[in-house]
Amino acid sequence: MNKLQVLSKSIYAGFMIGIGGIVYLSMENRILGSLLFSFGLLTIVTQGFYLYTGKIGFVKEVKELPDMAIIICGNYIGTLLTACLAKASHLKIDSSELIGRKLDYDIWNVFLLSVLCGVMMYLAIDNYSKNKNIVFIIAPVMIFILSGFEHSIANMFYFNLAGSFQLKTFGYILVMLAGNGIGARVFGIKPYHT
């Protein structure tokens, strides 16, 4: 697959995570919001889009790493597009309180919460690929949202929606990307045969 196709599939994935973020912010009930957020990941998986948190745990060779950078860029563009559309349409959603809480976290806590989210995302994709049961997508998404784990791409959407482009925001996103990647890789490198 060429780099333009990777970028395109990544933009679509970021866009769908943004849609999940919109519905989550629109809901007063966090449980229902987390359930509906999972539609974003379900669409990504069934359509074959490229989400960093769903791909990093399955990287087999170093030569695949440049694609991860393209996927991150595409995911960011997709979340930015969704945020711009949400703002232009005057949806009654606001992520400033949510990101305010996130930016108040200590950087070490952000990293650990990101690792836990990476584990959930790896398990979602791995279990679904083996069983084709959507519960394996829905449950980990609900778990990471309700537990407050940090999903780097979802947070890109929340930061973009709030217009938070400060240096601290980008630093936190980098820490979240690293944590998500490490969490996924720890479970991706299995000491047993499947």
Buried (B, 14 or more C-beta within 10 A) or exposed (E): EEEEEBBBBBBBBBBBBBBBBBBBBEBEEEEEBBBBBBBBBBBBBEEEBBBBBBBBBBBEEEEEEEBBEBBBBBBBBBBBBBBEBBBEEEEEBEBEEBBEEBBEBEEEEBBBBBBBBBBBBBBBBBBBEEEEEBEBBBBBBBBBBEEEBBBBBBBBBBBBBBEBEEEEBEEBBEBBBBBBBBBBBBBBEEEEEE
